[in-house]
Amino acid sequence: MKSNAVIAIHGGAGTILRASMAPEVEAQYLDALSRILAAGQRILAVGGSALDAVEEAVRLLEDCPFFNAGHGAVFTSAGTHELDASIMDGRTLEAGAVCCVKRVRNPVLAARRVLEKSEHVLFTGEGAEAFAAAHGLEFVDPGYFHTDARYRQWQLARGQARAMLDHDGATLEAQAAAKASEESLPHEPIDPNRKYGTVGAVALDAQGHLAAATSTGGITNKQVGRVGDAPLIGAGCYADDATCAVSTTGSGEMFMRMVAAYDVAAQMKYRGVSLSEAATNVVMEQLPRIDGRGGLIAVDAQGNVVLPFNTEGMYRGYARVGEAPVASIYA
């Protein structure tokens, strides 16, 4: 009997830089997505849980400097890093989350410990770090999260005295360099001036259970203490075996106001619609009402996968057990 087990991941949504897309850069992103999908797929293939699969996929996304989570996270207005993550088990509806952590190498692992070891759901700041330390998680010097590209983007954002979504400023940086050298430079596949940066994963395991996880470094030059949708259950992350598992990426405040992840599950439960219809309604109709930009990934109990977005592209992919991973960027 063929397994329905499947995993899907995302690494941010936004506007595609078609004119200046460097093929080698696109290939690097697609390779990273495919490798991370394969890691989650291997867990599901040997009967591992959806919870284990999404945790591992998001951990690897946090370790990849291409994406805005963990190593490669953006800078706050104070030149620091504040990381958020959440995880939810669709079998039990248990959830865990952390926000505004500064030294935990992999926030998603801290979120998993909260789910398993605490009666609470969300820890913040020093309390979250104390909890993570008490449960033996790896801590790093804040410099670990630094990448030169993110630092340059922060410098540009400071110069304009504004917050920028994800690694905003990379396009300005590239344009300035190109103007100085009178030659074009390769860019990321998605325009960082119109990029919504979060990573996430959803999965269905061979036992029929669902799980979701989401992680982010926030927005460039954000005010210290600002928290978006990523660590909020129902906004940036949700899973229920009765309906679906969802992870979002986009303009965080809008996803919070729409309780976007839960709305997909609620429409399935109360309207009786399919995963595809519910997710499309949230992304293409509900969020745009308040100028919500971005997308989501979701899987239901039958193994149906949807990856809708209302931007020009989204780093995304899925991998069914027994099949080759599929990764995409463009619409």
C-alpha positions in Angstrom: 0.0 0.0 0.0 1.4 3.4 -1.0 2.1 5.8 1.8 0.5 9.3 1.9 3.4 10.5 4.0 4.7 13.9 2.7 6.6 17.0 3.9 6.5 20.5 2.5 8.7 23.5 3.4 8.9 27.2 2.6 11.6 29.8 2.9 9.9 33.1 2.2 7.7 34.8 -0.4 8.0 37.9 -2.5 8.6 39.5 -5.9 10.8 37.7 -8.4 13.8 39.6 -9.9 13.3 38.1 -13.3 15.5 40.5 -15.2 18.6 40.1 -13.0 18.1 36.5 -11.9 21.5 34.7 -11.9 21.0 31.0 -12.8 23.7 29.9 -10.5 22.1 31.7 -7.6 18.7 30.2 -8.4 20.3 26.7 -8.5 21.8 27.2 -5.1 18.5 28.0 -3.5 16.7 25.1 -5.2 19.5 22.7 -4.1 19.2 23.9 -0.5 15.4 23.4 -0.6 15.8 19.9 -2.1 18.4 18.8 0.4 16.3 19.9 3.3 13.2 18.3 1.9 15.1 15.0 1.5 16.2 15.1 5.1 12.6 15.4 6.3 11.5 12.8 3.7 14.0 10.3 5.1 12.5 10.6 8.6 9.0 9.9 7.2 10.2 7.0 5.1 11.3 5.0 8.1 8.1 5.6 10.0 9.2 8.7 11.9 6.7 11.2 13.2 5.5 14.3 11.4 6.6 16.2 14.4 10.2 14.9 14.1 10.2 15.6 10.3 9.1 19.3 10.6 11.5 19.9 13.5 14.4 18.6 11.5 13.5 20.5 8.3 13.2 23.8 10.1 16.4 23.2 12.1 18.2 22.8 8.7 16.5 25.9 7.4 17.7 27.8 10.5 21.3 26.6 9.8 21.2 27.7 6.2 22.4 31.3 5.6 20.1 31.7 2.6 17.1 32.1 4.7 16.0 34.5 7.5 16.1 32.2 10.5 19.0 31.2 12.8 22.3 31.7 11.0 21.5 34.4 8.4 18.8 36.1 10.5 18.3 39.8 10.0 19.4 42.6 12.4 17.1 44.6 14.7 17.4 48.4 15.0 19.9 47.9 17.8 22.1 45.7 15.7 21.1 42.5 17.5 19.2 39.4 16.5 15.8 38.3 18.0 14.6 34.9 16.9 11.1 33.4 17.1 9.8 29.8 16.4 6.8 27.6 17.0 5.8 24.0 16.5 2.5 22.1 16.8 1.5 18.5 17.0 -1.8 17.8 15.1 -2.3 14.5 17.0 -2.6 16.1 20.5 -3.0 19.8 19.7 0.0 20.4 21.9 2.2 23.3 20.9 5.4 25.1 21.9 6.9 28.5 21.0 9.7 30.9 21.9 10.2 34.5 20.8 12.9 37.2 21.1 15.7 34.7 21.9 19.2 35.9 21.2 21.6 33.0 21.9 19.7 29.8 21.2 21.3 28.3 18.1 18.1 26.6 16.9 14.9 28.2 18.2 12.7 25.4 16.7 14.4 23.0 19.1 13.5 25.2 22.0 9.9 25.4 20.8 9.8 21.6 20.7 11.1 21.4 24.3 8.4 23.8 25.4 5.8 21.5 23.7 7.1 18.4 25.4 8.4 19.7 28.8 6.2 22.6 29.8 2.6 23.2 30.7 2.9 26.5 28.9 2.9 27.3 25.2 5.0 30.4 24.7 8.1 31.7 26.4 9.8 35.0 25.6 13.2 36.6 25.9 15.3 35.7 29.0 12.7 33.3 30.2 12.8 31.4 27.0 16.6 31.3 27.1 16.6 30.1 30.7 14.1 27.3 29.7 16.2 26.3 26.8 19.4 26.2 28.9 17.6 24.1 31.5 16.8 21.6 28.9 20.4 21.3 27.5 20.0 23.2 24.2 23.0 24.6 22.4 23.8 28.3 22.9 26.0 30.3 20.6 27.6 33.7 20.7 25.3 36.2 19.0 27.9 36.7 16.3 27.0 33.2 15.0 23.8 34.6 13.5 25.7 37.3 11.6 26.2 37.2 7.9 27.9 40.0 5.9 25.0 40.3 3.5 22.4 40.8 6.3 24.7 43.3 8.0 25.0 45.4 4.8 21.2 45.3 4.4 20.8 46.6 8.0 23.2 49.4 7.4 21.2 50.5 4.4 17.9 50.2 6.3 19.4 52.4 9.1 20.4 54.9 6.5 16.8 55.1 5.4 15.5 55.1 9.0 13.0 52.4 8.3 12.3 48.8 8.9 12.6 46.5 5.9 10.9 43.1 5.4 13.4 40.2 5.7 16.7 41.1 4.1 15.5 44.4 2.6 18.3 46.5 1.3 20.1 43.8 -0.7 18.6 45.2 -3.9 19.7 48.7 -3.0 23.1 47.4 -2.2 23.4 45.5 -5.4 22.1 48.5 -7.4 24.6 50.8 -5.7 27.5 48.4 -6.4 26.3 48.0 -10.0 26.2 51.7 -10.6 29.7 52.1 -9.2 31.1 49.4 -11.4 28.7 50.0 -14.4 27.9 46.3 -14.5 25.0 44.2 -13.3 25.3 42.0 -10.3 23.6 38.7 -9.5 20.7 38.9 -7.1 18.7 36.6 -4.9 15.8 34.9 -6.8 13.3 37.0 -4.8 13.7 40.8 -4.6 14.7 41.5 -1.0 12.9 44.8 -1.1 9.7 42.9 -1.5 10.5 39.8 0.4 8.7 38.3 3.4 11.1 36.2 5.3 10.2 33.2 7.5 10.9 29.5 7.2 8.5 26.6 7.9 7.5 23.0 7.4 4.4 20.9 7.5 4.1 17.1 7.3 1.8 14.1 7.3 3.4 10.8 8.6 2.6 7.2 7.9 0.5 7.0 11.0 -1.8 9.7 9.7 -0.7 12.4 12.0 0.1 16.0 11.1 2.5 18.6 12.4 3.7 22.2 11.6 6.7 24.3 12.5 7.7 27.9 11.7 10.8 30.0 12.5 12.0 33.5 11.7 14.6 36.2 12.3 12.0 39.0 12.0 12.3 42.0 9.8 15.4 44.1 9.1 15.9 47.1 11.4 12.7 46.1 13.4 12.1 47.8 16.7 13.5 45.7 19.5 10.9 43.5 21.1 8.6 43.4 18.0 7.1 39.9 17.5 5.4 38.8 14.3 3.2 35.8 13.5 5.8 33.1 13.4 5.7 32.1 17.1 2.0 32.6 17.5 -0.1 29.5 17.3 -3.0 30.0 14.9 -1.3 32.9 13.1 1.9 31.6 11.8 1.6 27.9 12.7 -1.2 25.4 13.2 -1.8 21.7 13.1 -4.9 19.5 13.8 -5.2 15.9 12.6 -8.9 16.6 12.0 -8.2 19.2 9.3 -4.6 20.2 8.3 -1.2 21.5 9.2 -0.2 25.1 8.1 2.9 27.3 8.2 2.8 30.8 6.9 5.2 33.4 5.6 4.4 37.1 4.9 3.6 40.4 6.4 3.4 39.2 10.0 1.0 41.8 11.4 -1.6 41.0 8.7 -1.3 37.2 9.3 -1.8 37.9 13.0 -4.9 40.0 12.4 -6.4 37.4 10.2 -5.3 34.4 12.4 -4.4 33.1 9.0 -3.1 29.6 9.8 -6.1 28.7 12.0 -8.5 30.2 9.4 -7.5 27.5 6.9 -8.3 24.8 9.4 -11.5 26.5 10.6 -12.8 26.9 7.0 -12.3 23.2 6.5 -14.0 22.3 9.7 -16.9 24.7 9.7 -17.5 25.3 6.0 -16.7 21.8 5.0 -14.5 22.9 2.1 -11.3 21.2 0.8 -7.8 22.2 1.9 -7.2 23.8 -1.5 -10.4 25.9 -1.3 -9.7 27.0 2.3 -6.0 27.9 1.7 -6.8 29.8 -1.5 -9.6 31.8 0.2 -7.2 32.9 3.0 -4.3 33.8 0.8 -6.1 35.2 -2.2 -9.2 36.8 -0.7 -9.0 37.3 3.1 -5.4 38.5 3.4 -5.5 41.0 0.5 -8.5 42.7 2.2 -6.0 44.2 4.6 -3.0 44.3 2.2 -1.6 41.0 3.6 1.2 39.8 1.3 2.8 36.4 1.4 1.8 32.7 1.3 1.5 29.5 3.2 2.1 25.8 2.9 -0.4 23.2 4.1 -1.1 19.5 4.1 -4.3 17.6 5.1 -4.9 14.2 6.6 -5.2 12.7 3.1 -1.8 13.9 2.0 -3.0 16.7 -0.2 -0.5 19.6 -0.3 -1.1 23.2 -1.2 1.5 26.1 -1.5 -0.5 29.2 -2.4 1.0 32.7 -2.4 -0.2 36.2 -3.5 3.3 37.4 -4.4 5.2 36.7 -7.6 7.1 33.8 -6.0 7.8 31.8 -2.9 10.7 29.5 -1.9 8.9 26.2 -1.5 8.9 22.5 -2.1 7.4 19.2 -1.1 8.6 15.6 -1.0 6.4 12.5 -0.9 7.8 9.3 0.4 9.1 7.2 -2.5 9.3 10.2 -4.9 11.9 12.8 -5.7 11.6 16.2 -3.9 10.1 19.0 -5.9 11.4 22.5 -5.2 10.3 25.8 -6.8 10.7 29.6 -6.5 8.7 31.2 -9.3 4.9 31.4 -9.6 
